[in-house]
Amino acid sequence: MKTIKIPAITLSILVLVSGFTEAKAPVGIVIHGGAGTIERSQMSAEQQQQYEATLTDAVNKGYQLLAAGGTSLDAVIAAVTLLEDSPLFNAGKGAVYTWDETHELDAAIMTGQDRKAGAVASVSNVKNPILLARAVMEHSEHVMLTGKGAEQFADTQQLELVENSYFNTEFRYEALKRAKQAKQALPHQAAVLTDPNWKMGTVGAVAIDSQGNLAAATSTGGMTAKRWGRIGDVPVIGAGNFADNSSCAVSGTGHGEYFIRYNVASDICARVKYQGKTAATAAGEVMRELLAVGGTGGVIVVDPKGELSWAFNTPGMYRAKRNAAGTVVEIFGNQNEKTSN
Amino acid sequence: MKTIKIPAITLSILVLVSGFTEAKAPVGIVIHGGAGTIERSQMSAEQQQQYEATLTDAVNKGYQLLAAGGTSLDAVIAAVTLLEDSPLFNAGKGAVYTWDETHELDAAIMTGQDRKAGAVASVSNVKNPILLARAVMEHSEHVMLTGKGAEQFADTQQLELVENSYFNTEFRYEALKRAKQAKQALPHQAAVLTDPNWKMGTVGAVAIDSQGNLAAATSTGGMTAKRWGRIGDVPVIGAGNFADNSSCAVSGTGHGEYFIRYNVASDICARVKYQGKTAATAAGEVMRELLAVGGTGGVIVVDPKGELSWAFNTPGMYRAKRNAAGTVVEIFGNQNEKTSN
């Protein structure tokens, strides 16, 4: 009988390589730019191209970091920062107007390996609210800061500050005027929003990195014509943003009040954790149940196996995802997936 | 063969009475006045008597409404309003001081049959923040209002407004001075709270009414020496307050940042709903897991069968419960239940 001798050093290398390969999770990222009444008939080819180009840039920016061994935290921050800087979406530069014709922005970040979280609400002078949310998570003892207090904290964090007028856009101002007209015609008690676009355009990203760590980031200008210091689902951890390595990471967009009442993000992860469902199945269930009670919107999810998916109960959602299998960029509902590499 | 004739009217009454009896759930209420380092050695007999008397008054007030056929919503509001009006607890009158020597109060309410919710944060001039949370739920299209905006909304709601100095108490001012001294001695990055009492004293109530509907209410002055518009778990629906007829109702108290990151209230209810655990079992699990990651506090829970319970990972928690079986009022840990009727 012949024995094969393998030098100890070769064995060590084999073990090392094998161990390293096993530790590498399939990296991936999903992003969204809001869900709502987005229909092909209402969008010019040029507009569609603009949205698709920005979504592609954002998903690529995040993916490149992941592919280079970066963290899911850095990847979702990079993607969301890019979307905040675009006037196309209701976050950062493109934030909607409040009733008082100002802008109040909200954002949240969460990391799945340690369930650390940071959230800011009603911030008016920070160019990239998602960076402030990250600073809250990393450099304060708190999770959620709001208003002037949050801005005082921002002052200590070397973040880029801007005048509130930086967020002015003609397109959003017209939307405010329409919203105010419609609202003033309604009695106070019945002041229910009728135009889903008033609350559309939140941006978000979820990702998994090579260490298998999940992260979720979400940023929004909130609801057009919002009043009274209204806070939506984005900075409410578990409603519009959530990450937990033992279940999934979620970023949501839609009618924030419903996302809060139904704990959308954490309910999806609870079904994964306690019922053994896939994140995709859980997300689909929760969005169907939400619609049944009147809540519209969508979510993007990633699970610890690296499965990337989305679910929405609106006509469309700006969305993109990228992993080793390729890139998908979509806007309208029921699209055949267009995969490109 | 002899037939027994029952007049139609009698049958109708029998059906009516039987139906009515079946619809009656066992009513009950649980309340808390905060969890923390509450030890017998640190409390005089007189102090203990004061706390026990106020807890008894609050639980009785809520229970009497329930016994008379009132709603769980009215019962938890009545109990929490009474606790807010007492200087003993860190809510309403007894609210702690912020870093800037003011008071910023948070509160939340949720009803289990429709998952409606209302929350307010950083409110400085409303005598009973829990009543403002209820007004947000019932009279606005929003779930969460904050700061000056929330106060503008309060102005439209016929609520009792007070000067911020109404919340001044000598006892809390001394606590602020101690907290600031301790914090200023620490480098910013390490500004971790060391005195659990700084964040103690939140009040809350959960109840079930004769219709089987659950409700949860929570109110707090937050964390002593809080800064930067910090918001804790109370107004974050799913963190410190939650109600859902299909699982349970929870009110929490403790280190708010941990309650947010671990979605304490909704995680307890998710375990009931998706794992079939009792609310008491789920609450015990979650509080043990929270302690393992460094989070201290406690919760009170009620499930749709009317089981009343609590769980806390601190030395003590101000707490009381009442149902047909009697009344229990406790402060310290490991107490033998004292039941009285």
HADDOCK unambig.tbl for C-alpha pairs under 7 A between the chains (distance, minus, plus):
assign (segid A and resid 115 and name CA) (segid B and resid 261 and name CA) 5.98 0.50 0.50
assign (segid A and resid 116 and name CA) (segid B and resid 261 and name CA) 6.51 0.50 0.50
assign (segid A and resid 117 and name CA) (segid B and resid 261 and name CA) 6.37 0.50 0.50
assign (segid A and resid 139 and name CA) (segid B and resid 189 and name CA) 6.31 0.50 0.50
assign (segid A and resid 141 and name CA) (segid B and resid 191 and name CA) 6.68 0.50 0.50
assign (segid A and resid 141 and name CA) (segid B and resid 192 and name CA) 6.19 0.50 0.50
assign (segid A and resid 142 and name CA) (segid B and resid 230 and name CA) 6.81 0.50 0.50
assign (segid A and resid 142 and name CA) (segid B and resid 257 and name CA) 6.10 0.50 0.50
assign (segid A and resid 143 and name CA) (segid B and resid 257 and name CA) 5.65 0.50 0.50
assign (segid A and resid 144 and name CA) (segid B and resid 230 and name CA) 5.79 0.50 0.50
assign (segid A and resid 144 and name CA) (segid B and resid 231 and name CA) 5.38 0.50 0.50
assign (segid A and resid 144 and name CA) (segid B and resid 232 and name CA) 6.98 0.50 0.50
assign (segid A and resid 145 and name CA) (segid B and resid 228 and name CA) 6.05 0.50 0.50
assign (segid A and resid 145 and name CA) (segid B and resid 229 and name CA) 5.10 0.50 0.50
assign (segid A and resid 145 and name CA) (segid B and resid 230 and name CA) 4.44 0.50 0.50
assign (segid A and resid 145 and name CA) (segid B and resid 231 and name CA) 5.95 0.50 0.50
assign (segid A and resid 146 and name CA) (segid B and resid 228 and name CA) 6.98 0.50 0.50
assign (segid A and resid 146 and name CA) (segid B and resid 229 and name CA) 4.78 0.50 0.50
assign (segid A and resid 146 and name CA) (segid B and resid 230 and name CA) 6.40 0.50 0.50
assign (segid A and resid 147 and name CA) (segid B and resid 229 and name CA) 6.34 0.50 0.50
assign (segid A and resid 148 and name CA) (segid B and resid 229 and name CA) 6.93 0.50 0.50
assign (segid A and resid 149 and name CA) (segid B and resid 227 and name CA) 6.75 0.50 0.50
assign (segid A and resid 149 and name CA) (segid B and resid 228 and name CA) 3.38 0.50 0.50
assign (segid A and resid 149 and name CA) (segid B and resid 229 and name CA) 4.30 0.50 0.50
assign (segid A and resid 150 and name CA) (segid B and resid 228 and name CA) 4.99 0.50 0.50
assign (segid A and resid 150 and name CA) (segid B and resid 229 and name CA) 5.92 0.50 0.50
assign (segid A and resid 152 and name CA) (segid B and resid 228 and name CA) 6.39 0.50 0.50
assign (segid A and resid 153 and name CA) (segid B and resid 228 and name CA) 5.99 0.50 0.50
assign (segid A and resid 189 and name CA) (segid B and resid 139 and name CA) 6.27 0.50 0.50
assign (segid A and resid 189 and name CA) (segid B and resid 140 and name CA) 6.97 0.50 0.50
assign (segid A and resid 191 and name CA) (segid B and resid 141 and name CA) 6.70 0.50 0.50
assign (segid A and resid 192 and name CA) (segid B and resid 141 and name CA) 6.21 0.50 0.50
assign (segid A and resid 227 and name CA) (segid B and resid 149 and name CA) 6.77 0.50 0.50
assign (segid A and resid 228 and name CA) (segid B and resid 145 and name CA) 6.07 0.50 0.50
assign (segid A and resid 228 and name CA) (segid B and resid 146 and name CA) 6.98 0.50 0.50
assign (segid A and resid 228 and name CA) (segid B and resid 149 and name CA) 3.40 0.50 0.50
assign (segid A and resid 228 and name CA) (segid B and resid 150 and name CA) 5.01 0.50 0.50
assign (segid A and resid 228 and name CA) (segid B and resid 152 and name CA) 6.40 0.50 0.50
assign (segid A and resid 228 and name CA) (segid B and resid 153 and name CA) 6.00 0.50 0.50
assign (segid A and resid 229 and name CA) (segid B and resid 145 and name CA) 5.12 0.50 0.50
assign (segid A and resid 229 and name CA) (segid B and resid 146 and name CA) 4.80 0.50 0.50
assign (segid A and resid 229 and name CA) (segid B and resid 147 and name CA) 6.36 0.50 0.50
assign (segid A and resid 229 and name CA) (segid B and resid 148 and name CA) 6.96 0.50 0.50
assign (segid A and resid 229 and name CA) (segid B and resid 149 and name CA) 4.31 0.50 0.50
assign (segid A and resid 229 and name CA) (segid B and resid 150 and name CA) 5.94 0.50 0.50
assign (segid A and resid 230 and name CA) (segid B and resid 142 and name CA) 6.80 0.50 0.50
assign (segid A and resid 230 and name CA) (segid B and resid 144 and name CA) 5.79 0.50 0.50
assign (segid A and resid 230 and name CA) (segid B and resid 145 and name CA) 4.46 0.50 0.50
assign (segid A and resid 230 and name CA) (segid B and resid 146 and name CA) 6.39 0.50 0.50
assign (segid A and resid 231 and name CA) (segid B and resid 144 and name CA) 5.37 0.50 0.50
assign (segid A and resid 231 and name CA) (segid B and resid 145 and name CA) 5.96 0.50 0.50
assign (segid A and resid 232 and name CA) (segid B and resid 144 and name CA) 6.97 0.50 0.50
assign (segid A and resid 236 and name CA) (segid B and resid 236 and name CA) 5.85 0.50 0.50
assign (segid A and resid 237 and name CA) (segid B and resid 260 and name CA) 6.52 0.50 0.50
assign (segid A and resid 238 and name CA) (segid B and resid 263 and name CA) 6.69 0.50 0.50
assign (segid A and resid 257 and name CA) (segid B and resid 142 and name CA) 6.10 0.50 0.50
assign (segid A and resid 257 and name CA) (segid B and resid 143 and name CA) 5.66 0.50 0.50
assign (segid A and resid 260 and name CA) (segid B and resid 237 and name CA) 6.53 0.50 0.50
assign (segid A and resid 261 and name CA) (segid B and resid 115 and name CA) 5.96 0.50 0.50
assign (segid A and resid 261 and name CA) (segid B and resid 116 and name CA) 6.50 0.50 0.50
assign (segid A and resid 261 and name CA) (segid B and resid 117 and name CA) 6.36 0.50 0.50
assign (segid A and resid 263 and name CA) (segid B and resid 238 and name CA) 6.70 0.50 0.50
assign (segid A and resid 270 and name CA) (segid B and resid 270 and name CA) 6.45 0.50 0.50
assign (segid A and resid 274 and name CA) (segid B and resid 274 and name CA) 6.02 0.50 0.50
assign (segid A and resid 274 and name CA) (segid B and resid 275 and name CA) 6.29 0.50 0.50
assign (segid A and resid 275 and name CA) (segid B and resid 274 and name CA) 6.29 0.50 0.50
